[in-house]
Structures are given as structure tokens and as C-alpha cells.
Amino acid sequence: MEFNIKINNNNVKVTKGETILSVLKRIGIAIPTLCNMPELTPTGACRLCVVELENNHTLVTACSSPVSEGMKILTHSQKVISARKTIAELLLTNHPENCLYCDKSGNCELQQLAENLNIRERTFVGEKNMSKSDRSSPGIVRDMSKCILCGRCVRICEEMLQISAIDLVNRGKNSNIETVFQRGLFYSNCIHCGFCITACPTGAILEKTNIPQIVEKLNYSDKSINIIISGSTIASLATYFNVKRYEDARNYLVAALHDVGFKNVMTLSLGNDIFVHEISSIILERLNNHNEPLIISDCPSVKKYIKTELPEFQKYLPKVPTPQQILGKILKFDNDPQNDILVSVASCVAHKYEAIQSNNTQKGVPDIDYVITTKELLKLLKTHGIILPYSKKETPDKPSNSDSSGGVLLETKGGISEAIIRELYLKSGINNNTKKIPELKSDKQFIEYEFALGNKKYTIASINNVDTLRCKQHEILNNKYLFVEVRACNFGCIYGCGHIQCNDVENYKKLKKNILEFDEKTNSDTAGKNPFIKGYYKEKGIERLF
């Protein structure tokens, strides 16, 4: 049902059920919000999106108020602006005054709100929020002194993930966001996915940085310091610096990191290729007997979720480490693990959690010494005055100088499935004329895909978001899927919380395009065509590593 309402004295056609905020966005009128996110149910908690109903001069929250016939809305009347400014000033009353030292400075929604409302001084004086910080997680820091109680982190954890690792506790001025028994994220059921980082509008939840330790090692350590860069990181930096071709961004980055002080600069795509080789070998072994599902994931958050929330699924996970840890084990195993320092640049903070697990060590030394995100790498580059395109190009160091494009594609949505299917065709001696599978790149969170291998057809499933895994658990157990790919992020690793502009769908599309174009024109498109893998397994005299 459609009808007209008046917004700022202009007639606007609306549909019954729309909220005022959605209508305003559609017609290009911007109003401030802090608690609202498109993926979450509206609460009207922050009150900053208030608009005035001219009919009765009352203020209502635009995010949670549906349109109705006869409405006359004023979005920027003096009454509205005054209310918004007062709310913002009250939020700033007990907020820390250390913007210059805050990692979120320049990208803080509260800071931007104060700028837009022309707030230049403190109108109200109150006690500062002295809440303690939670640094128990290896990848996430919660500084509650900067929390404005918008509730976005709580709702994204509850509504999108169905985990509820954090919640709002106490009332009034004692209100706070805490974990169960206030023991810290590391001791909760948190899966370290970093969704709360992308949701937080201020610096209350941020990634824990390892940049200071790495800089110290670069400057003072006698050890060789090597670095592994994920394909999604390269695509993210290519988009940020407006470098059109993936391979150009990769080669600029390799040269720049050599000059920063890293001895060997490698790409994670080699680890992805080995991951695909190992998994596809397991699949071929059980090709004619797959009554039980094989759940495949390169995501530490998914593995933690299965361990804590769906333990009955653990037996369906193959005992193959994630690509980051595979590469760490190989590089440390082939050398004295005490001699080299290995840094990994990952798509999200879950890999920081993964790197500290006891099963990812050799002789007490971690396979990966430090994990940083794309955003942290960007800060390191800026510290050294480096922008792309760089003054020179260099190819990645051995052994990752011949990675396949399938290893890069793996980090996109449905990329694990597509890379495995390519490898299954190659291992089976079948000519695969299908360069890409668009069905696996759709926006759906649950995708089924059927493909033929020889004279037999097989069905696989691709799941994005752990809540979808929970919802589809009976379907997975009752259907004879050849394998099921599971990722925590809706669009794969290229949508991880560690990337620049990580919660931006348009930016995700650019990253995907960058990788798909690289894959389209590369002949070495699957793990089996990687000469290192052929030589490494032959040299070891083995078919599988794990």
C-alpha cells in the first residue's frame, strides 16, 4: 500500500511498513545515527535520529518509527537540531578526551557527529567513565571508558551470530557492556570473529595491535624477519591505493616490504594451495562413500564456534590446519624455528587467536610469531612513508613465487568450493572448461551447487555466517553433500574485520572484482599446477602432509 507524506514540506511517496529513516535514506536526506545498523533490528537507543512530527510538534526516532498517512516530518528544524546537539553533548560529557591518541581518531562516528553538529566546547560537566579495559583476547581490546552504550556490539553478536558473548549489565549510570561473570572475552564463548569491531562506532572495541613488537624486531633483532601477505590484503590495499591490477599491487607491496626490512615476503596463496591439495585428496579418498558430511573451513572463528556451540560437528572437520598455520609449519619445519621470525598479515583478528593455540607450536615456538591485519599493515607502510604504486616492483620470494590464482580466489565467497572443484577435476584427469562458478558468488548465505565429476553428479553446500550453520545443521546431517564450505563472514575473507573499509559492501565488490580479474587471466588456476607443491610432495615422498 502506497501513500504520500510530507517531508520538509515536500510530497514523498512511501510504502506502508517503511521506517522514516529508510525513506530519508531513499530520498537522499542524511540524519545522524549511532545505534542503527542496516543488518540489525532498530532500537532507537541513541535518540540521535529524532525528527519532528509537525502535526503535534513531538520528536520521534526515525529508525524505529514507521511512516503513516498524513505525516508531516521536519528533519532539521531548530527543535530537532537542538535535541541532537544536547544528546551528543551528554555523550561527550564522560567520554575520554584523548582523541589524538585514539586508534579510531579520524574514523570515529562520535567524533564525526560532534563535527557535524558544530560542537566546539563542553557544555555539561560530569564524571569520566573509568571502566577497566579487557585485554584478555589475543586479537580484541575492549576499552569501556570509550563506550557510549549504543548496543551495536551486543546486538550484532546476538542477532547475526546467535552467540551473545557480551551483554548490557546493570542500570542507569552503572550500565556497562560485559562478558559473563566479567571474566574477559578470552574466557567467554567469543569466537573472535571481530564483528563487534566493525560494529563499534567509537574506539571502545578495537583490534589488539602487534605493530610495536614487529617494529622493534625490525630495528633491533639479529633474526631474519619474514612476512606472509594474504590475497585479500593485497586486494584491499590495491583498492585503497587505487591500483587496478592485483599483480601490480602485490609486486609493489613485496618491494616496499623488502625495503621496510623484511627478508622474505611471501603470499598466503601458497598455504591456500596446499590447503586445497590436502582437502581435495581427502575428498577423492571418500568419493564413493560420503554418507557423513565433510565440513571444510579455513576460518578459525568457524572452528571455535563448532567447538563451543556445535561439538557434535567436530568429527566432520578434517585434521588439516588453516592455510596460515600450514605455511607457518612448513617454513618453520624446513628451517630452525628458533632462527626466524614469521609475521602473517590476515583478513581478521581470528587469526591472532589461532596463532597462540598450543597445537600451532614446534618445540615451544609458535609457527606464526605475530599476526597483523590489513589495517595494521597500512599503518606500518604509512610510518615508513610508503604509498602504492611504489617506486619498484618485485615478485614474491620462494617458495610462494608460483602460487596459483585459485589460491587467491579461495579468499572470496564460495572460493574454497570453487578451488576444490578445480583441483578435483585436475586430479581426476578431467578437462575443466568452467573458469568461474557464479552461483557460488551469490548474496545468499546458504548455497547449494551441483557439479559432474566423470559420470556422477555431486552436490555441495556453501554456508556464510555461523548462525546459518546452526540453522542448517539438520539439513547438513540428512543430505549427502560431498562437502560443506563454512565461513563466518557473509562474503568470505575479503569481508573480514581486518580490512580497510571492512564493513562497506561497495568496497567488498571492488575487492572481489580485483581478485576475479586476476584469476580470469591466469593460466595457473589451481593448486595442482603450482610447481612448488609438485616438487615438495615428491621430495618428501608423501601424498599428504596432514
Secondary structure as GFF3:
##gff-version 3
##sequence-region A 1 546
A	DSSP	beta_strand	2	7	.	.	.	ID=ss1
A	DSSP	beta_strand	10	15	.	.	.	ID=ss2
A	DSSP	alpha_helix	20	27	.	.	.	ID=ss3
A	DSSP	beta_strand	50	53	.	.	.	ID=ss4
A	DSSP	beta_strand	58	61	.	.	.	ID=ss5
A	DSSP	beta_strand	72	74	.	.	.	ID=ss6
A	DSSP	alpha_helix	78	93	.	.	.	ID=ss7
A	DSSP	three_ten_helix	99	101	.	.	.	ID=ss8
A	DSSP	alpha_helix	109	116	.	.	.	ID=ss9
A	DSSP	beta_strand	133	134	.	.	.	ID=ss10
A	DSSP	beta_strand	140	143	.	.	.	ID=ss11
A	DSSP	three_ten_helix	144	146	.	.	.	ID=ss12
A	DSSP	alpha_helix	152	155	.	.	.	ID=ss13
A	DSSP	pi_helix	156	160	.	.	.	ID=ss14
A	DSSP	beta_strand	166	169	.	.	.	ID=ss15
A	DSSP	three_ten_helix	172	174	.	.	.	ID=ss16
A	DSSP	beta_strand	176	179	.	.	.	ID=ss17
A	DSSP	three_ten_helix	180	182	.	.	.	ID=ss18
A	DSSP	three_ten_helix	185	187	.	.	.	ID=ss19
A	DSSP	alpha_helix	195	199	.	.	.	ID=ss20
A	DSSP	beta_strand	205	207	.	.	.	ID=ss21
A	DSSP	alpha_helix	211	220	.	.	.	ID=ss22
A	DSSP	beta_strand	224	229	.	.	.	ID=ss23
A	DSSP	alpha_helix	231	240	.	.	.	ID=ss24
A	DSSP	alpha_helix	246	260	.	.	.	ID=ss25
A	DSSP	beta_strand	265	267	.	.	.	ID=ss26
A	DSSP	alpha_helix	269	285	.	.	.	ID=ss27
A	DSSP	beta_strand	295	296	.	.	.	ID=ss28
A	DSSP	alpha_helix	300	309	.	.	.	ID=ss29
A	DSSP	three_ten_helix	311	316	.	.	.	ID=ss30
A	DSSP	alpha_helix	323	333	.	.	.	ID=ss31
A	DSSP	beta_strand	340	346	.	.	.	ID=ss32
A	DSSP	alpha_helix	350	355	.	.	.	ID=ss33
A	DSSP	three_ten_helix	358	360	.	.	.	ID=ss34
A	DSSP	beta_strand	361	362	.	.	.	ID=ss35
A	DSSP	beta_strand	365	366	.	.	.	ID=ss36
A	DSSP	beta_strand	370	373	.	.	.	ID=ss37
A	DSSP	alpha_helix	374	383	.	.	.	ID=ss38
A	DSSP	alpha_helix	405	409	.	.	.	ID=ss39
A	DSSP	alpha_helix	415	427	.	.	.	ID=ss40
A	DSSP	three_ten_helix	438	441	.	.	.	ID=ss41
A	DSSP	beta_strand	446	453	.	.	.	ID=ss42
A	DSSP	beta_strand	456	464	.	.	.	ID=ss43
A	DSSP	alpha_helix	466	471	.	.	.	ID=ss44
A	DSSP	alpha_helix	473	478	.	.	.	ID=ss45
A	DSSP	beta_strand	484	487	.	.	.	ID=ss46
A	DSSP	three_ten_helix	493	495	.	.	.	ID=ss47
A	DSSP	alpha_helix	505	520	.	.	.	ID=ss48
A	DSSP	three_ten_helix	527	529	.	.	.	ID=ss49
A	DSSP	alpha_helix	531	540	.	.	.	ID=ss50
###
